[in-house]
Amino acid sequence: MRRFTFLKGQATLNDFIVIEDHHGMQDLSPSFVQQLCDRRGGIGADGLLRVVRAQHVKDWQGDPELWFMDYRNSDGSVAEMCGNGLRLFARHLMNEQLVPSGRFSVATRAGVKEVRIARGGLISVDVGRPRTSPEPVTVNHGGSEWEATVVDVGNPHAVAFVDASELSALDLSRQPTWSPEATFPDGANVEFVHETEPGRISMRVHERGSGETMSCGTGVVAAAAAYQQRTGHSGQVVVTVPGGELTVDVEGAHAWLTGPAVIHMRGEYWA
Ligand SMILES: N[C@@H](CCC[C@H](N)C(=O)O)C(=O)O
């Protein structure tokens, strides 16, 4: 029997299992991650964060002493980046005093990311520069189609602007499709966005590898970037998701994502 301690937390209701594996001893196969993330047969979560020293991560070439966020989707797939996961990962590092102060760096598959504690204990992460593509993609879902902006935030996104009524009516239990298909050879996260007032948008998301979630941090940054490109709005963007509210502030080439993140459980898993 495999028996280990886990933690569980959420960041705007995007929920994650956290597994401490400082020395890189855990073998997390896709099927085992699926089992852990299953909401009936396992612990249940949108994704999993393995806390490991970067020196134990194959192919990592940067600072070996950094903490590395090894992120997995609930279907067991690996993703390059996770904005909410990174904020929860940072909360865990601070709770456990694994970092010396409220400003530190975390290694991810999308490079080294900066973290800082913001007002009221919220956690801000520098997601880097969102790169929008000049070529749109067509998103199809439920018999409708929208032209969507392609945004790379370390991981791939398609952002479609929809009406308020369309946003609430969407059935995101199924994966939206897109054309040309070749735009996202490795799949994509698809965000549906509606402007509620200047500088404020509402968003729902279907995540690659996890389905509809209550929030997606990189999706929020992608949506804010697409919104700024579409409207010319240059200040802070406030994004409401089903799980709460996040803000995006662009400082030069850096998009800072800010919001709450909380660890609320520690348990023992028996497999
Ligand atoms: N929930 C995340 C994104 C997780 C990865 C994504 N599903 C992908 O496969 O790219 C976030 O908060 O950014």
Ligand as a Chemical Component Dictionary entry (heavy atoms), coordinates in Angstrom:
data_LIG
# 
_chem_comp.id                   LIG 
_chem_comp.type                 NON-POLYMER 
_chem_comp.pdbx_formal_charge   0 
_chem_comp.three_letter_code    LIG 
# 
loop_
_chem_comp_atom.comp_id 
_chem_comp_atom.atom_id 
_chem_comp_atom.alt_atom_id 
_chem_comp_atom.type_symbol 
_chem_comp_atom.charge 
_chem_comp_atom.model_Cartn_x 
_chem_comp_atom.model_Cartn_y 
_chem_comp_atom.model_Cartn_z 
_chem_comp_atom.pdbx_ordinal 
LIG N1 N1 N 0 -5.591 26.429 -13.740 1  
LIG C1 C1 C 0 -4.388 26.896 -14.270 2  
LIG C2 C2 C 0 -3.941 26.407 -15.608 3  
LIG C3 C3 C 0 -3.546 24.936 -15.537 4  
LIG C4 C4 C 0 -2.912 24.405 -16.790 5  
LIG C5 C5 C 0 -3.841 24.325 -17.951 6  
LIG N2 N2 N 0 -4.989 23.496 -17.725 7  
LIG C6 C6 C 0 -3.066 23.837 -19.178 8  
LIG O1 O1 O 0 -3.101 22.637 -19.487 9  
LIG O2 O2 O 0 -2.401 24.668 -19.806 10 
LIG C7 C7 C 0 -4.111 28.366 -14.027 11 
LIG O3 O3 O 0 -4.547 28.847 -12.971 12 
LIG O4 O4 O 0 -3.400 29.003 -14.798 13 
# 
loop_
_chem_comp_bond.comp_id 
_chem_comp_bond.atom_id_1 
_chem_comp_bond.atom_id_2 
_chem_comp_bond.value_order 
_chem_comp_bond.pdbx_ordinal 
LIG N1 C1 SING 1  
LIG C1 C2 SING 2  
LIG C1 C7 SING 3  
LIG C2 C3 SING 4  
LIG C3 C4 SING 5  
LIG C4 C5 SING 6  
LIG C5 N2 SING 7  
LIG C5 C6 SING 8  
LIG C6 O1 DOUB 9  
LIG C6 O2 SING 10 
LIG C7 O3 DOUB 11 
LIG C7 O4 SING 12 
# 
